[in-house]
Amino acid sequence: MPRMLDVSDQVRAEIGDEEADRLLAGENPGSYDCTSCRTPGDSEQERTSTVLFIGEETAVLAFAHATCLPSQVVQVTEEQLQGAVRSISGNTVDMDPSQAVPEQAVLGVTSGLVLISGELHPALVVEPTGPIVRPGTTGAGDDFLPLLIEQGFMPLMQLTEVPPVLHGWSVLLAMGQLHAVLQPGSNGGQPVAWWQAHQPLQVTEGWRAAANKLQQVLLFAAPVGSIGRQPREDLLRDALDKAAANGKLVGVAMPLAGT
């Protein structure tokens, strides 16, 4: 019986045809722990995705239920990758040094409920741990918001209205936990992870209920140092309002994927 494994063109391009063909021929660990939901999977019994995590020097090939994640390449820092190796059931893959990814700031994600026009909306707040520079450039600038605006995020001066939906993007919630923010793949391909949780993040029952009711999640983003880790939702809202007033907040609404 053929193994129900999916190796995307993106993953194949990174690991090479020979490795991809070996995987599809059955040389993979039939049983695995899903890199997304952390529950057991079996590539002989259910559709399975190959997920390649790429750091600066190494890469780890992991497996996920196809219902949790599509087959894709996820770029991470070497530090993130080494931390993830402890919890990923996968294989280390040698990388061509020419494919090394420059060090990236880590995106911090906070969940909370935000009151807009009398209704509570599930929201994610994204703030990097350092300045984000435009790919291919060097310097001390921070292009995080301009890059997001180019992707369709809207500058927000105040939080009085729900921002518009950013089509093609989605928030992946599975088994009641937050797994990823997905963006459109290149050339109309499968969605890829813009942000990926190495370990699924817990959300509150109220957040999950609001997400399931509205079937969408608001995503706000601000440069490093604008929001901070706020222990309460009222403090988070205050920080969002201040960032908006200072012209340092963008946001969109995204459809909810999963439950």
C-alpha positions as CSV (number, residue, x, y, z in Angstrom):
1,M,0.0,0.0,0.0
2,P,1.6,3.3,-1.0
3,R,2.3,5.8,1.8
4,M,0.1,8.8,1.7
5,L,2.9,11.3,1.8
6,D,2.9,14.8,0.2
7,V,6.2,16.4,-0.8
8,S,5.5,19.9,-2.2
9,D,7.5,21.4,-5.0
10,Q,8.9,23.8,-2.5
11,V,10.3,21.1,-0.3
12,R,11.5,19.0,-3.3
13,A,13.5,22.0,-4.5
14,E,15.3,22.2,-1.2
15,I,16.0,18.5,-0.5
16,G,16.5,17.4,-4.1
17,D,14.7,14.9,-6.3
18,E,16.7,11.9,-5.0
19,E,15.8,12.5,-1.4
20,A,12.1,13.4,-2.3
21,D,11.8,10.2,-4.3
22,R,13.2,8.1,-1.5
23,L,10.6,9.6,0.9
24,L,7.8,8.9,-1.5
25,A,9.1,5.3,-2.1
26,G,8.6,4.6,1.6
27,E,11.9,5.5,3.2
28,N,10.3,7.6,5.9
29,P,9.3,6.9,9.5
30,G,5.8,5.7,8.8
31,S,4.8,6.6,12.4
32,Y,5.6,10.1,13.6
33,D,4.5,12.9,16.0
34,C,2.9,15.7,14.0
35,T,5.1,18.8,14.1
36,S,1.9,20.9,14.3
37,C,-0.5,19.3,16.8
38,R,2.1,17.0,18.5
39,T,-0.2,14.0,18.3
40,P,0.8,10.7,16.6
41,G,0.4,10.2,12.9
42,D,0.9,7.3,10.4
43,S,1.9,8.0,6.8
44,E,0.5,4.6,5.9
45,Q,-2.9,5.3,7.2
46,E,-3.5,9.1,6.7
47,R,-2.4,11.9,4.4
48,T,0.9,13.3,5.7
49,S,2.8,16.5,4.8
50,T,6.6,16.9,4.8
51,V,7.6,20.2,6.5
52,L,11.2,21.4,6.1
53,F,12.5,23.7,8.8
54,I,15.5,25.6,7.5
55,G,18.1,27.4,9.7
56,E,21.3,29.1,8.7
57,E,23.4,26.0,8.5
58,T,21.1,23.0,9.0
59,A,17.6,21.9,8.1
60,V,15.2,19.5,9.8
61,L,12.6,17.5,7.9
62,A,9.5,16.9,9.9
63,F,6.1,15.4,9.3
64,A,2.6,16.7,9.9
65,H,-1.0,15.6,9.4
66,A,-2.1,17.0,6.1
67,T,-5.2,18.3,7.9
68,C,-2.9,20.4,10.2
69,L,-0.4,21.8,7.7
70,P,0.4,21.6,4.0
71,S,3.8,20.5,2.9
72,Q,6.0,23.5,3.0
73,V,9.4,25.1,3.8
74,V,9.6,27.2,7.0
75,Q,12.6,29.5,7.5
76,V,13.8,29.9,11.1
77,T,16.9,31.0,12.9
78,E,19.5,28.4,13.8
79,E,18.7,29.0,17.5
80,Q,15.0,28.4,16.9
81,L,15.9,25.3,14.9
82,Q,18.1,23.8,17.5
83,G,15.4,24.4,20.1
84,A,12.8,22.8,17.8
85,V,15.0,19.7,17.2
86,R,14.3,18.5,20.7
87,S,10.6,18.3,19.9
88,I,10.5,17.4,16.2
89,S,10.6,13.8,15.1
90,G,12.6,14.3,11.9
91,N,15.9,14.0,10.2
92,T,18.7,16.5,9.8
93,V,19.4,17.4,6.1
94,D,22.7,18.7,4.9
95,M,22.4,22.2,3.3
96,D,24.3,23.9,0.6
97,P,26.0,26.9,2.3
98,S,24.9,29.1,-0.6
99,Q,21.3,28.5,0.6
100,A,21.9,29.8,4.1
101,V,19.3,32.2,5.4
102,P,20.4,35.4,7.0
103,E,19.7,35.7,10.7
104,Q,16.1,36.8,11.4
105,A,14.4,38.5,14.3
106,V,11.9,36.2,16.0
107,L,8.2,37.3,15.8
108,G,6.6,37.4,19.2
109,V,2.8,36.7,19.1
110,T,0.3,37.5,21.8
111,S,-3.4,36.6,21.7
112,G,-6.2,38.6,23.3
113,L,-9.8,39.9,22.9
114,V,-10.1,43.4,21.5
115,L,-13.4,45.4,21.8
116,I,-14.4,47.2,18.6
117,S,-17.8,48.8,18.0
118,G,-19.3,46.9,21.0
119,E,-18.1,43.5,20.0
120,L,-15.2,41.4,21.2
121,H,-12.9,40.3,18.4
122,P,-10.2,37.6,18.7
123,A,-6.9,39.2,18.0
124,L,-3.2,38.4,17.5
125,V,-0.6,41.0,18.2
126,V,2.8,40.5,16.4
127,E,5.9,42.2,17.5
128,P,9.4,41.2,16.4
129,T,12.3,40.9,18.9
130,G,14.5,43.1,16.8
131,P,14.4,45.5,13.8
132,I,13.3,43.9,10.5
133,V,15.3,45.0,7.5
134,R,14.3,44.5,3.9
135,P,15.7,41.3,2.4
136,G,19.0,41.9,0.6
137,T,19.7,45.1,2.5
138,T,21.9,45.9,5.5
139,G,21.7,48.7,7.9
140,A,20.1,49.7,11.2
141,G,16.7,50.6,9.8
142,D,13.4,48.9,10.5
143,D,11.2,48.0,7.5
144,F,8.7,45.8,9.3
145,L,5.7,48.0,8.8
146,P,6.5,49.1,5.2
147,L,7.0,45.4,4.3
148,L,3.6,44.5,5.8
149,I,1.9,47.4,4.1
150,E,3.2,46.2,0.8
151,Q,1.6,42.8,1.6
152,G,-1.8,44.5,2.1
153,F,-1.8,45.4,5.8
154,M,-3.5,48.7,6.6
155,P,-2.0,51.5,8.7
156,L,-4.2,52.1,11.7
157,M,-4.4,55.4,13.5
158,Q,-7.1,54.3,15.9
159,L,-9.0,51.1,16.8
160,T,-12.6,52.2,16.1
161,E,-13.4,49.9,13.1
162,V,-12.5,46.3,12.2
163,P,-9.7,46.4,9.6
164,P,-10.4,44.9,6.1
165,V,-9.9,41.2,5.3
166,L,-6.5,40.3,3.8
167,H,-7.5,37.7,1.2
168,G,-5.2,34.7,0.8
169,W,-4.0,34.9,4.4
170,S,-5.4,32.9,7.3
171,V,-4.9,32.0,10.9
172,L,-4.5,28.2,11.5
173,L,-6.2,27.0,14.7
174,A,-6.3,23.2,15.3
175,M,-7.5,21.3,18.3
176,G,-8.2,24.6,20.0
177,Q,-4.6,25.7,19.7
178,L,-2.8,28.3,17.6
179,H,-0.5,26.8,15.0
180,A,0.4,29.3,12.3
181,V,-0.4,32.4,10.3
182,L,-0.5,31.4,6.6
183,Q,0.2,33.6,3.6
184,P,-0.3,32.8,-0.1
185,G,2.3,30.6,-1.7
186,S,4.3,31.8,-4.7
187,N,2.7,31.6,-8.1
188,G,-0.7,30.7,-6.6
189,G,0.8,27.6,-4.8
190,Q,-0.2,26.2,-1.4
191,P,-0.2,28.6,1.5
192,V,3.0,28.8,3.4
193,A,3.7,29.8,7.0
194,W,4.4,33.5,7.6
195,W,4.6,32.7,11.3
196,Q,4.8,29.2,12.7
197,A,4.5,28.1,16.3
198,H,7.2,25.5,17.2
199,Q,4.8,24.5,20.0
200,P,1.1,25.1,19.5
201,L,0.0,28.1,21.6
202,Q,-2.9,27.9,24.0
203,V,-5.7,30.4,23.6
204,T,-8.5,31.1,26.1
205,E,-11.9,29.6,25.8
206,G,-13.3,33.1,25.2
207,W,-10.9,33.8,22.4
208,R,-11.6,30.5,20.8
209,A,-15.4,31.0,21.1
210,A,-15.2,34.4,19.5
211,A,-13.0,33.1,16.7
212,N,-15.4,30.3,16.0
213,K,-18.4,32.7,16.1
214,L,-16.9,35.3,13.8
215,Q,-14.8,32.9,11.7
216,Q,-12.0,35.5,11.5
217,V,-9.1,36.8,13.6
218,L,-7.7,40.3,13.7
219,L,-4.0,40.5,13.3
220,F,-2.1,43.6,14.5
221,A,1.6,44.2,14.0
222,A,4.0,46.8,15.4
223,P,7.8,47.4,15.4
224,V,10.0,46.1,18.2
225,G,9.5,48.0,21.4
226,S,6.0,49.3,20.5
227,I,3.7,46.9,22.5
228,G,5.7,44.7,24.8
229,R,4.4,41.6,26.7
230,Q,1.3,42.8,28.4
231,P,-0.1,40.5,31.2
232,R,-3.7,41.7,30.9
233,E,-6.0,42.4,27.9
234,D,-6.8,45.9,29.2
235,L,-3.1,46.8,29.2
236,L,-2.7,45.2,25.8
237,R,-5.5,47.4,24.4
238,D,-3.8,50.5,25.9
239,A,-0.5,49.6,24.2
240,L,-2.3,49.0,20.9
241,D,-4.0,52.4,21.2
242,K,-0.7,54.2,21.9
243,A,1.0,52.4,19.0
244,A,-1.8,53.4,16.7
245,A,-1.7,57.0,17.9
246,N,2.1,57.1,17.2
247,G,1.7,55.7,13.7
248,K,3.3,52.4,14.6
249,L,0.4,49.9,14.1
250,V,-0.9,48.0,11.1
251,G,-3.7,45.5,11.0
252,V,-5.9,43.3,9.0
253,A,-8.7,40.7,9.5
254,M,-7.9,37.1,8.4
255,P,-10.2,34.1,7.9
256,L,-10.0,31.4,10.5
257,A,-8.7,28.0,9.3
258,G,-9.5,25.1,11.6
259,T,-11.5,25.1,14.8
